[in-house]
Amino acid sequence: MENHSQDEDFKAHLLATNEQFRQLSEQHAHLKHQIEEIESKPHVTGEDELEEQRLKKLKLHIKDEMNEIIASYRHAAVH
């Protein structure tokens, strides 16, 4: 549990101090919103499903980039 709390501390610090992390976080939130809009439609078309898959892959890629920044920050904080 401490690791999760520590990660949240790292994220808060990075949002305040790291422009790249802040931009990635904003992109991640925007993609999440777009995905939720598609999922909330009463009738999802095949085109919608393809777009949702594309957005989810992009969102995951951004999340991976954010996690890499957190990991490098964590590593630097330990050493």
C-alpha positions in Angstrom: 0.0 0.0 0.0 2.9 2.3 0.7 4.1 2.0 -2.9 0.7 3.2 -4.2 0.8 6.2 -1.8 4.4 6.9 -2.8 3.5 6.7 -6.5 0.7 9.2 -5.9 3.2 11.5 -4.2 5.5 11.2 -7.2 2.6 11.9 -9.6 1.6 15.0 -7.7 5.2 16.2 -7.7 5.7 15.5 -11.4 2.4 17.2 -12.3 3.7 20.3 -10.5 7.3 20.2 -11.8 7.5 18.2 -15.0 5.9 19.7 -18.2 6.2 16.5 -20.2 4.4 14.5 -17.4 1.7 17.2 -17.1 1.1 17.1 -20.9 0.9 13.3 -20.9 -1.5 13.4 -18.0 -3.7 15.9 -19.8 -3.7 13.8 -23.0 -4.5 10.7 -20.9 -7.5 12.4 -19.3 -8.7 13.7 -22.7 -8.5 10.2 -24.2 -10.3 8.7 -21.3 -13.1 11.3 -21.8 -13.3 10.5 -25.5 -13.5 6.7 -24.8 -16.3 7.3 -22.2 -18.2 9.3 -24.8 -18.1 6.4 -27.3 -19.0 3.9 -24.6 -22.0 6.0 -23.5 -23.6 6.0 -26.9 -26.8 4.0 -27.1 -25.8 2.5 -30.5 -22.1 2.0 -31.2 -21.1 1.5 -34.8 -18.3 -0.5 -36.2 -16.4 2.8 -36.8 -17.0 3.7 -33.2 -15.5 0.4 -32.0 -12.4 0.9 -34.2 -12.0 4.4 -32.9 -12.4 3.2 -29.3 -9.7 0.6 -29.8 -7.4 3.1 -31.4 -8.0 5.5 -28.5 -7.5 2.8 -25.9 -4.1 1.8 -27.4 -3.0 5.4 -27.5 -4.1 5.9 -23.9 -2.2 2.8 -22.8 0.9 4.1 -24.6 0.7 7.4 -22.8 0.2 5.6 -19.5 3.3 3.6 -20.2 5.3 6.8 -20.9 4.0 8.3 -17.6 5.0 5.2 -15.7 8.5 5.4 -17.3 8.8 8.9 -16.0 7.6 7.9 -12.5 10.1 4.9 -12.5 13.0 7.1 -13.5 12.0 9.7 -10.9 11.7 7.0 -8.3 15.1 5.6 -9.2 16.6 9.1 -9.0 15.0 9.7 -5.6 16.4 6.4 -4.2 20.0 7.1 -5.3 
